[in-house]
Amino acid sequence: MTSERKGARVRSRPTLWCFGGMDPSGGAGLLRDGWTARATAPELDVTMVLSAFTWQGQGGTARVQPVSGERLLLCSAVLPAPAAIKLGLIPSVLVDDVRRVLSGRTVPIVLDPVLEASDGGGLGAQPDTLVRLAAAVTLLTPNLTEAQRLTGIDGAAPELLAALVTMLPGISILLKGGHDADAARVTDRLWHHGKEHVFIRARAAQDDVRGTGCALATAIACKLAYGHDLVQAVDHAIAWLDQTRVLARPGPDGRLHLPPTV
């Protein structure tokens, strides 16, 4: 995109909005969003909207302090118009405020339904309110555990995907298979426009890496901000994450983190 300014052709950069929590370890949250955007879409402008401060890592139970709804709305009101929006941690007390921010927007919106910290402990988000928020987005990206909590079904991936499609008609759903029992392969399932797309690849040998769900959702949102088709955006983001996770190294909390780490 270009615009005219004093006779010169000036390039207009698309903007991605990222809503999420501040993870002091750098493994997930807004820091991970920023690093992912720089790695996958360096020409994209990224603006951050803080939803909550969190205390997590070192194996302890997580704690969370949401920001006020007034602060979130004021921050959102002064941001440049987005080409896409990525939602991470949204505590239940902020769901109505975030829905107000999203109301009337026609840009792609990706929701990573964060329910609890990887080391344990809730982060202020509840399944029922996240389902209500998910009805207003373009793409929902739960892992199997999150899908079980959102649906209330202790089932396998095909059953969970079917339940989510029934609960949330009209949106796309990427059900991630990293937590399933298949030791050899990872199978991600994307439901989009009435069709299932399956992404299968070999499972990485290293231990679980923090922040992969956050990074994948952000990478997808970056591609959507550039106007990519959703299936293409998911395919590119999965391929990037698979290449990046082999470079994981220990973070300050002792867990493996995607690069870079704080």
ABEGO torsion letter per residue (X at the ends): XBBBBGGBBBBBBBBBBBBEBBBAAGABEAAAAAAAAAAABAABBBBBBBABBBBBEGGBBBBBBBBBAAAAAAAAAABBBBABBBBBBBBAAAAAAAAAAABGBABBBBBBBBABBAAEEBAGBBAAAAAAAAAABABBBBBAAAAAAAAGBBBBAAAAAAAAAAABBGBBBBBBAAABABAABBBBBBBBGGBBBBBBBBBBABBBBBGAAAAAAAAAAAAAAAGBBAAAAAAAAAAAAAAAAAABBBBAAGBBBBOBBX
